[in-house]
Amino acid sequence: MKQYLEFSAEVQKAKEEGKAIVALESTIISHGMPYPQNVQMAREVEQIVRDNGSVPATIAIIDGKIKIGLTDEELELFGKSSDVAKVSRRDLAAIVATKKLGATTVASTMICAELAGINIFVTGGIGGVHKGAETTMDISADLDELAQTNVAVVCAGAKSILDLALTLEYLETKGVPVIGYETDVLPAFYTRRSEHKLNFSTDSIETIAETLKVKWDLNLQGGAVITNPIPEEHAMDEDYINGIIAKAVKEAEENNISGKDSTPFLLGKIKELTDGKSLVANIELVKHNAKVGSQLAVNYNSITK
């Protein structure tokens, strides 16, 4: 397994010194945002992680290696390239074997983070159960990954293009804890609130870190979702964004867009219909997650050394 992993100098040094490390995905760079905002966002997020006491490890696949931590040039490569494969669990072995450029999703970033001994991962929002999944069976691989891989995911909830009620039901069935940080309801990505109450919430990073330690000490297999609402000043009006999402979903259905193509299409359409306001919100929520995730990693690292 080790022959497929390649650590950046910064991450290797952090591992040797026992520092807290935060995993970051690369699909958000290559498929989630346009250039140059994607690269600028990635650099800012990495710096926020550093400023809050942890070391960032952006994960991607380059030339047959799973890179744990990217150089500035590699971030630029992923931001600019148009032929980057979107890699989930299903695709990981093939993309490594064929030495293609691959950007990791939530699911595959979790896999690679666990292989690299990293327990805390920051993203924008997790995937979930898509609207109409009772007939299409369109359910993100992120959810099954959360059930089997020991990595905690700090996010602004599930993307609001999804069926949030079914997403929570699926996570409950799989035994995945969903912990609200400074919220007692599931955040809905662009907005701070949804109608879905959470079973467990806390205002304490230390409590979340202790909960994760106990979970894994007890060999309760799988990850956890740490939901961190978008800051108030960057949140979008609920009725406004829900109306936009409904239009985007309708257009995706009319164009028979589904599966792994649906999320990039919907996010792009929402950006278009909001005149770019949704992209600003997306960037701000990722940055906020990076701050909280880095603080969580420091706390978790301090009690598990």
Secondary structure, 3 states (H helix, E strand, C coil): CHHHEEECHHHHHHHHCCCCEEEECCHHHHCCCCCCHHHHHHHHHHHHHHHCCCEEEEEEEECCEEEECCCHHHHHHHHHCCCCEEECHHHHHHHHHCCCCEEECHHHHHHHHHHCCCCEEECCCECCEECCHHHHCCECHHHHHHHHCCCEEEECEECCCECHHHHHHHHHHCCCCEEEECCCECCECCECCCCCECCEEECCHHHHHHHHHHHHHCCCCCCEEEECCCCHHHCCCHHHHHHHHHHHHHHHHHCCCCHHHHHHHHHHHHHHHCCCHHHHHHHHHHHHHHHHHHHHHHHHHHHHC
